[in-house]
Amino acid sequence: MNKYAAITVSRQMGSGGTYIGYQVAKALGFSYVDRQILRRAASLLNRDEVSLEEYEEKSSGLIQNLLRTFLLGTPETAYIPKERPIYDKDLFLLESKIINEIVDKHNAVIMGRCGFCLLKDRPKTVHLFIYAPRDYRTERIMKADSTADPREAQARIDESDRRRTKFIRDMVGTEWTDARNYHLCVDSSTVGLSESVQMVIGFVKKALG
């Protein structure tokens, strides 16, 4: 029986999902887990965090499992040569293991990284999808980055959507925007970010009992 609860948050770029996830974690006293996953993976791989980031949530179609030694062993005993190349599937499998280790020890909000699929059958887990219309997301990106050109913001959003769609389809064979993957889908543009946070908190409390 699982002692700890988990909330996974999938979000479209510019939807405010990161803000919502952080505020929900803060309000419920959960650990907010995002870059810590990449940081832990970089440490285990003896790689620089920034250089490893380029492989996160990106799919090149390479599916060689170079981390089999680690996945079948323990973090303490696994050895991964520094010169060994890293592939998208490798990093995904490693981060999946890290995510499961985290939720076995903490109440946590897990941001992205296919959490909705990795923890699909785990009790005491709520899966959220935060989305918004393209125009709303474009406006938020422009404000956040002081970008004057809406075409640039839209291009970034489109690329992010395309990349995440391909990555999740390649890694787990599902469509990340399919509402059936989640317990609650929130259009953050309809009520605003603060109200979205309160809505999610209320839903999670009822769902987790």
N, C-alpha and C positions, 0 to 999 in steps of 0.2 A: 504493500500500500504506500502510495506516495505521500510523504509528509509535507512537501512544499508545492505551492501553486505557481503556475506560469501563465504569462500573457504574451502572445506573439503579435507583433505589429508589422504588417506589410503596408507600404504606403507609396503613393505616386510622388514623384519629385514635385515640390512646390505646393503640396496639399496641406502641409503643416503637420504631417504625421509624426515627425521627430519631436516637435514641441508637445504634441498630445501624448505621445508615449512617455516622455520625460515627466510631464506633469502628473500623469496617472501613477507612475512609479513613485513619485514623491508623495502624493496624497495617500497611497496605500501602504507606504513603507516598504516597497519592493526594491530590489536592486535594479538599476537601469543598466542594461547590458548592450553595448554597441561596439565601440572600438576596442574594448577589453578583449573581445574574441580574436580580433586581428592581432592585437599585441601579444596574446598568449601563443597564437599560431607562429608568429614571427620568432618568438623566443624558442619554441620547440624546434623550429627549422633552422635556427641560427642565422636568420635573415633580418635585414633591415625592414622595419615596419612600413616605411614609405614605399620601398621598392616592391614589397609584397602586395601592397594595396591595389596595384594595377591588375592583379588576378582575381580580386574579389568581385563576386556577382557579375563576372564576365565569362562568356562562353566562347571558346575557340573551336570546340568540337573535339579536342584531344581528350581521350578518356583513359590514358594509361594510369594505372594505380601504383605510383612510385612510393606511397607511404604505407604499404602493406605491413612492413615491419612494425611501424608505430601502431597501426590500427589493431593489430593482433596482440600487441604487447601493452606496456604501460609507459607513460611519459618519462618515468625515471630510467627505464631500461632501453628505450628506443634510441637509436643513433641514426641521424640523417646527415650524410656528408654535405658540407657546405656547397660543394661544386655541383651537386645534383640539381638538374633543372626542375622547376615547379610548373605544374599544369593546373588548369582551372578545376578539374575533377579532384586532383590531389588536395588542393586547398579546401574545396567544398567538403570532402570527407573528413579532413582534419577538424575543420570548424564545426562540423556536425557532432563529432565526438566531444569537442570542448563544450558545446551548447548543452549536450545531455549531462555532462559532468556538472555544469553550473546549476541546472534545474534540479539535480539530485541533492543539492546542498543549500539552495537558497530559494526564497520567493523572488521571482525575477520577471522583468519585462524584457523580452528578447526582440531587438529591432532587426527586421529583415532577415536575410540569409536563409530563406526557405523555412523559417521556423514553423510556419503553419503546417508544413508537410512533415518535417522532422519529428514534430511532437503531436502528430495527428491523432494518435490513439492513446495519448497520455492522459490519465484522469486529472482533474483539477487544473485544466488548461483551457484558456479562452483565446480564440484566434480573431484578430481584428484586421480590417482592411480600411485604410483611410484614403479617400480619393476626392477629386474635385474636377470641375470643367477645365479645359485647357486655358481659356482666357483668364480664369481666376488664378491658376498656377503661374501663368506668364507674368501677371501683375505682381505676384508675391516674389517671384525670382528677381524681377527688375528692381523692386524696392530693397530686397535683401542684399543684392550685389551692386546697387547703384548703376544698373545697366540702362542706358537710354534707348537702345535698339530692341524693340520687341521681337524682331526676327531672330536675334541672337538668343534671347531667352527661350523662344519657341523651339529653336533648333536644339538647345540643350535638353529641353523637356522631351522632345521627340526621340532624341538619341537615348536618353535614360529609359524611356518606356520600351524602346526597341531592344535595348541591351538586357533589361530585366526580363522581358518576355522570352527572349531566346535562352537566357541563362536558366530560368526556371523550367522551361520546356525541355531543355537538354539534360538538366540534372535530375529532375523528378517526373518528367512527362506529363505536366499539367499546365493549365493556363492560370497565371497568377491573378488575373482579374475576374476569375469565375467566382461568383458569390457563394457557390456551394462549398468552397474551401474554408469559409469563415463563419463564425457565430454572429458577428455583427459587422456590417459595412456602413461607413459614415461618410456622407458627402460634407466635408468640412466647410464648404462655401455656403451651405444653406442656413446654418445657425451661428457660424463664427467659431473660432478656435476655443475660446473659453467655455462656451456652452457645449461644444463637442467633448471637451475634457470631462465635464460634469455628467454628460450623457453616458460616456464610456465607464466612468467610475460607478455610476448607479447600476449599469448593466452587469459589470464584472462582479460587484458585490452580490447581486442576486444569483448570477450564474455559479459562483463559487460557494454560495451559501454562507 
